[in-house]
């Protein structure tokens, strides 16, 4: 027998600032969201009636949320944004603009854009790199990220 564990805890969230890049010349104004993260995990149910200890997934997602909380998120792999450090500031260079931030406030993520699509894929990749999670009898992981009510993106991995 198999089951789907759905994890959507109140504490799986983070508040962060960002701007979406639409092209090499257009971007959103700086703003923030209260992002929420949820996970659906498919697994077989063992003889003991337990799929696996899914607290390990909750802890891993919470750790990511905590590390992104109250940060200005910048995309480190964007073809349209250059990020440098100058005179004690992190500078985002975009289309002739020089946008400075204090280093303690910035987190550069290995994504092309700060969008719910990219964040869902990044969280999924982080979970897939966690051997504590990959050693579990899991056949599918779906990560969902929301930037507001009714607006979610998801990323899915399935065992082949």
N, C-alpha and C positions, 0 to 999 in steps of 0.2 A: 504494500500500500504506500502511496506517496501523498504528500501534503504540500501546501504552500503556506509558509510562515509570512505574515504581513507585519512589518514593523513601521509604525508611524507614531513615535513617541513625541510628547510635547518638547522634550529637551533636545531633539534632533533638529536644531535650527541654528542659524547664525544671522547676525545683522551686519551688512557690509555695504560699502560704497563702490560704485563702478560707473563706467560709461560704455555703452555698446558702440563698436566701430562698424559703420555701415559701408564704408569705402575708404579710399585713401584721402578723401576730402570731407567726409561727413561722419559726425559722431553725435551721440546724445550728450546732453549736459550732464555733469557730475550729479549723481543722485544715489539714493540707497534703497535697500529692500530688507525686509525680514524674510530670509529664505528658509524654506522648510525642506527636509529630506525624509524620504520614506524608502523602504526596501521590501521587495517580495522575493522570497527565497524558496525554491522547490527542492525537496529532499525526500528520500524514502524514510518511512517510519520504521524504527528498529523494533526488535522483539520486546523491548522494555517500554514501548509506547512513546518513545522520544525520537524526534528527528535528529537533532543534534543540539548542542548548547549554543543557542543563537545569541546569548549574551555577548559572545565574542564579536559578532557583527555589530551589535548595538554599541559596544565599547569603541570599536574601530571608527564607526561613523561619527560618534560623539566626539572623539579625539580630533577628527578632521573639522567638524563644525566648530569646536572650541578654538582651533588654530586659525580659522578664517573669521572668527567673530570680531567685530569692531575694527575691521581692517579696510583699507582702500585696496581693492583687488585690481591688479594690472595683468594683462595677457603677455607673457614672456615670449610667445611664439607668433605674435601678430606681424604680418608683413607691412602693416601701416603705422606701427608705433615703435619708436626707439626708446629704450629705457637706459638712462645713464645715472651716475652718481657724481654730483658736483657740489663743492662747497658745503658738504654736510646735508645735502638734500638728494632725494631720488627725483629725477626729472623725467617726465613722460614727454617725449617730443612727437607732436602730431600735426602734420600739415602746416608747419610754420609756427605752431603754438609751442610754448615752453611751459609745462604744467608741473610746478614743484610740490613735493610732499616731504614730510619728515619721515626718515627711514623707519622709525618705530611704528608708523601708521600704515605702512605699505607691505603688501604681500604680492610677490610676482608669482603667478601660477603658470605651469607649463601647458598653456592652452593658446589658441589663436584669437579668442575673444572671450570676454566675460559675459557669458550667456548661460541660461539654465541648461541648454543643450550640452555645452562644453563642460559645465560643472558636473552634470550627471555622468558623463563619460569619464571624467577625471576621478570621481569618487569610485565608480565601478573599477577602473584600472587600479586604483589603490587597494581595493578589496581583493582583486585578483592577484596582486603582488604579495598579499599577506599569507604566508604559508600556514598560519594557524587556521585561516578560513579555508584555503584551498585543500587542506587535508581533511575537511569535513565531507560527509556524503551529500554534497550539494550538486544538483544537476542544472540549475538555472538561477541566475541572480538578476533582478531588475532593480535599478536605482532610479528614483524619481526626485526631481528638484523643482520646487515652486518658488516663484518670486512674488506671488500674491494669489489671492483666492481665485480658483478656476484657471490657473495658468501653470501647467506642469510640462516638463520635458522628461523623457525617460531614456535610459540606456540599458541594453539587455545583453547578457552573456548566457549561452547555453552550451552544455557539454556536448560535443559531437558524437 
